[in-house]
């Protein structure tokens, strides 16, 4: 049985979400209809305070926090800095809302990038997965437990690569032809970056000044481009 919209969250867009603690807040609801999910997206389309994930009747509402957003922005910046030094064009579309009604799934990644398919979505203000390709890289910050497993949702949408940060380290997942993800040591989207390297950069960002950290990332990337003896 579907849940009425007003029993999930107030429908008024101006209604504030519950305050987030340092580790954020989230709730998982079952039996939520696609119509209710779409109405919630419409009601909060101008709010960046929460992310909504939908998987065949299961809805997760995540209220963002500083603990969540700091590593998210750090890893996103890492992607942009490394890509720029490598001469790779990337299109950061942030936490764009992706939906597939035919799959009864929808997600708002913490950050996502178009890399290989950047030209296909360049300049678009709305990306429709029915006609447009999925993002080439999704960044997921999964510090709060338990949370909805989003990998099957990304797999159904055809996302080739996912980086998941659990608060300690980053794990890289690559989509196989079978439709399942397999952990990989090295990134396909950005050659040279490995799980260990990315995790160390995130750790360094917690103690280094931002300008020094960016310089460190750039220097590391330049060294990767130098011919090896």
For each residue, the residues with C-beta under 8 A, 3 or more apart:
1: 31
2: 31 32 33 35 36
3: 7 8 29 31 32 33 36
4: 7 8 36
5: 8 9 11 36 39 40
6: 10 11
7: 3 4
8: 3 4 5 29 32 36 40 59 61
9: 5 15 17 40 43 44 61
10: 6 15
11: 5 6 15 39 43
12: 15 43
13: 43 44 45 46 47
14:
15: 9 10 11 12
16: 49
17: 9 44 47 49 50 63
18: 25 63
19: 63
20: 24 25 49 63 64 65
21: 24 25 65
22: 65 66 67
23: 65 67 68 143 144
24: 20 21 62 63 64 65 67 68 143 144
25: 18 20 21 62 63 65
26: 60 61 62 63 144 147
27: 60 61
28: 58 59 60 146 147 148
29: 3 8 32 58 59 60 61
30: 57 58 59
31: 1 2 3 57
32: 2 3 8 29 36 37 54 57 58 59
33: 2 3 36 37 57
34: 37 38 54 101 104
35: 2 38 39
36: 2 3 4 5 8 32 33 39 40 59
37: 32 33 34 40 41 52 54 59 106
38: 34 35 41 42 99
39: 5 11 35 36 42 43
40: 5 8 9 36 37 43 44 52 59
41: 37 38 44 45 52 97 99 106
42: 38 39 45
43: 9 11 12 13 39 40
44: 9 13 17 40 41 47 49 50 52
45: 13 41 42 97
46: 13
47: 13 17 44 50
48: 64 95
49: 16 17 20 44 63 64
50: 17 44 47 61 62 63 64
51: 61 62 64 95 108 110
52: 37 40 41 44 59 60 61 62 97 106 108
53: 59 60 62 106 107 108 148 150 153
54: 32 34 37 58 59 60 99 104 105 106 107
55: 58 104 105 148 150 152 153
56: 104 105
57: 30 31 32 33 104
58: 28 29 30 32 54 55 148
59: 8 28 29 30 32 36 37 40 52 53 54
60: 26 27 28 29 52 53 54 147 148
61: 8 9 26 27 29 50 51 52
62: 24 25 26 50 51 52 53 68 144 147
63: 17 18 19 20 24 25 26 49 50
64: 20 24 48 49 50 51 68 69
65: 20 21 22 23 24 25 68 69
66: 22 69 70
67: 22 23 24 70 71 143 167
68: 23 24 62 64 65 71 72 110 141 143 144
69: 64 65 66 72 73
70: 66 67 73 74
71: 67 68 74 75 141 165 167 202 205
72: 68 69 75 76 110 111 139 141 165
73: 69 70 76 77 111
74: 70 71 77 78 201 202 205
75: 71 72 78 79 111 139 163 165 170 198 202
76: 72 73 79 80 92 111 139
77: 73 74 80 81 214
78: 74 75 81 82 198 201 202 217
79: 75 76 82 83 90 92 113 137 139 190
80: 76 77 83 84 90 92
81: 77 78 84 85 214 217 218 221
82: 78 79 85 86 190 192 193 217 221
83: 79 80 86 88 89 90 115 190
84: 80 81 87 88
85: 81 82 218 221 222 225
86: 82 83 190 191 192 221 225
87: 84
88: 83 84 115 190
89: 83 115 118
90: 79 80 83 113 114 115 118
91: 113 114 115 118 121 122
92: 76 79 80 111 112 113
93: 96 112 113 114 121 127 135
94: 111 112
95: 48 51 108 109 110 111 112
96: 93 108 109 112 127 135
97: 41 45 52 106 107 108
98: 106 107 108 109 127 129 134 135 157
99: 38 41 54 105 106 129
100: 103 104 105 106 129 130 156 157
101: 34 104
102: 130
103: 100 156 157
104: 34 54 55 56 57 100 101
105: 54 55 56 99 100 153 156 157
106: 37 41 52 53 54 97 98 99 100 153
107: 53 54 97 98 150 153 154 157
108: 51 52 53 95 96 97 98
109: 95 96 98 112 135 138 139 140
110: 51 68 72 95 138 139 140 141
111: 72 73 75 76 92 94 95 138 139
112: 92 93 94 95 96 109 135 137 138 139 159
113: 79 90 91 92 93 135 136 137 139 189
114: 90 91 93 117 118 120 121 133 135 136
115: 83 88 89 90 91 118 136 137 189 190
116: 136 160 189
117: 114 120 121 133 136
118: 89 90 91 114 115 121 122 136
119: 122
120: 114 117 132 133
121: 91 93 114 117 118 124 127 132 133
122: 91 118 119
123:
124: 121 127 132
125:
126:
127: 93 96 98 121 124 132
128: 131 132
129: 98 99 100 132 134 157
130: 100 102
131: 128
132: 120 121 124 127 128 129
133: 114 117 120 121 136 158
134: 98 129 154 157 158 159 160
135: 93 96 98 109 112 113 114 138 159
136: 113 114 115 116 117 118 133 159 160 161 189
137: 79 112 113 115 159 160 161 162 163 189 190
138: 109 110 111 112 135 154 159 161 162 163
139: 72 75 76 79 109 110 111 112 113 162 163 165
140: 109 110 150 162 163 164 165
141: 68 71 72 110 164 165
142: 145 147 150 164 165 166
143: 23 24 67 68 165 166 167
144: 23 24 26 62 68 147
145: 142
146: 28
147: 26 28 60 62 142 144
148: 28 53 55 58 60
149: 152
150: 53 55 107 140 142 153 154
151: 154 155 162 173 181
152: 55 149 155 156
153: 53 55 105 106 107 150 156 157
154: 107 134 138 150 151 157 159 162 175 181
155: 151 152 158 159 175 179 180 181
156: 100 103 105 152 153 179
157: 98 100 103 105 107 129 134 153 154
158: 133 134 155 175
159: 112 134 135 136 137 138 154 155 162 175
160: 116 134 136 137 174 175 188 189
161: 136 137 138 172 173 174 175 187 188 189
162: 137 138 139 140 151 154 159 172 173 181
163: 75 137 138 139 140 170 171 172 173 187 198
164: 140 141 142 170 171 173
165: 71 72 75 139 140 141 142 143 169 170 171 202
166: 142 143 169 171
167: 67 71 143
168: 199
169: 165 166 195 199
170: 75 163 164 165 195 198 199 202
171: 163 164 165 166 183 195
172: 161 162 163 183 184 185 186 187 194 195 198
173: 151 161 162 163 164 181 182 183 184
174: 160 161 181 182 183 184 188
175: 154 155 158 159 160 161 179 180 181
176: 179 180 181 182
177:
178:
179: 155 156 175 176
180: 155 175 176
181: 151 154 155 162 173 174 175 176
182: 173 174 176
183: 171 172 173 174
184: 172 173 174 187 188 195
185: 172 194 195 196
186: 172 191 192 193 194 195
187: 161 163 172 184 190 191 192 193 194 198
188: 160 161 174 184 191
189: 113 115 116 136 137 160 161
190: 79 82 83 86 88 115 137 187 193
191: 86 186 187 188
192: 82 86 186 187 197 221 224
193: 82 186 187 190 197 198
194: 172 185 186 187 197 198
195: 169 170 171 172 184 185 186 198 199
196: 185 199 200
197: 192 193 194 200 201 220
198: 75 78 163 170 172 187 193 194 195 201 202
199: 168 169 170 195 196 202 203
200: 196 197 203 204
201: 74 78 197 198 204 205 213 216 217
202: 71 74 75 78 165 170 198 199 205 206
203: 199 200 206 207
204: 200 201 207 208 213 216
205: 71 74 201 202 208 210 213
206: 202 203
207: 203 204
208: 204 205 212 213 216
209: 212 213
210: 205 213 214
211: 214 215
212: 208 209 215 216
213: 201 204 205 208 209 210 216 217
214: 77 81 210 211 217 218
215: 211 212 218 219
216: 201 204 208 212 213 219 220
217: 78 81 82 201 213 214 220 221
218: 81 85 214 215 221 222
219: 215 216 222 223
220: 197 216 217 223 224
221: 81 82 85 86 192 217 218 224 225
222: 85 218 219 225 226
223: 219 220 226
224: 192 220 221
225: 85 86 221 222
226: 222 223
227:
228:
229:
